[in-house]
Amino acid sequence: MTEQPETRPQRRDMEEKFPRALWVRLIIYIAVGHLFAGFVYLLFEVGAK
């Protein structure tokens, strides 16, 4: 029988670490969300005057 290489540590390392693309998307969504919230706040401030 041939022994298969151990893939357990590699899989565990992948689960502990987020992919880079996920971090980039997360930062973009947070930035866009804050810009949108700022725009809505600006609309309320202008509308109150």
Phi and psi in degrees as a GROMACS rama.xvg file:
@    title "Ramachandran Plot"
@    xaxis  label "Phi"
@    yaxis  label "Psi"
@TYPE xy
-92.5434  138.171  THR-2
-84.7051  134.588  GLU-3
-89.0303  144.73  GLN-4
-65.5064  146.561  PRO-5
-72.7469  120.351  GLU-6
-108.102  0.976702  THR-7
-59.7298  -54.2069  ARG-8
-60.7688  -36.235  PRO-9
-65.7935  -42.5033  GLN-10
-65.846  -42.1291  ARG-11
-63.6945  -40.0584  ARG-12
-63.588  -37.2996  ASP-13
-67.4921  -36.2833  MET-14
-71.91  -30.8741  GLU-15
-78.3697  -20.7895  GLU-16
-116.639  128.09  LYS-17
-77.1741  145.081  PHE-18
-64.5505  152.276  PRO-19
-61.3962  -39.4627  ARG-20
-61.6195  -33.7454  ALA-21
-67.3879  -41.1824  LEU-22
-63.3578  -42.7807  TRP-23
-61.7339  -46.5631  VAL-24
-61.7286  -41.0462  ARG-25
-61.5918  -45.242  LEU-26
-65.1028  -40.2252  ILE-27
-64.5607  -44.9161  ILE-28
-62.6371  -39.8025  TYR-29
-65.2846  -44.1059  ILE-30
-63.4378  -45.8964  ALA-31
-65.4326  -39.1195  VAL-32
-62.0932  -41.5002  GLY-33
-68.502  -39.0259  HIS-34
-63.3072  -42.5008  LEU-35
-64.4131  -42.5079  PHE-36
-63.7553  -39.4282  ALA-37
-64.1481  -38.8976  GLY-38
-65.1388  -43.9459  PHE-39
-63.825  -41.1833  VAL-40
-61.5934  -42.9757  TYR-41
-60.8138  -41.9104  LEU-42
-60.6601  -42.2245  LEU-43
-66.3236  -39.6643  PHE-44
-66.1962  -42.8086  GLU-45
-68.9556  -37.6484  VAL-46
-70.1513  -25.3433  GLY-47
-77.147  -17.841  ALA-48
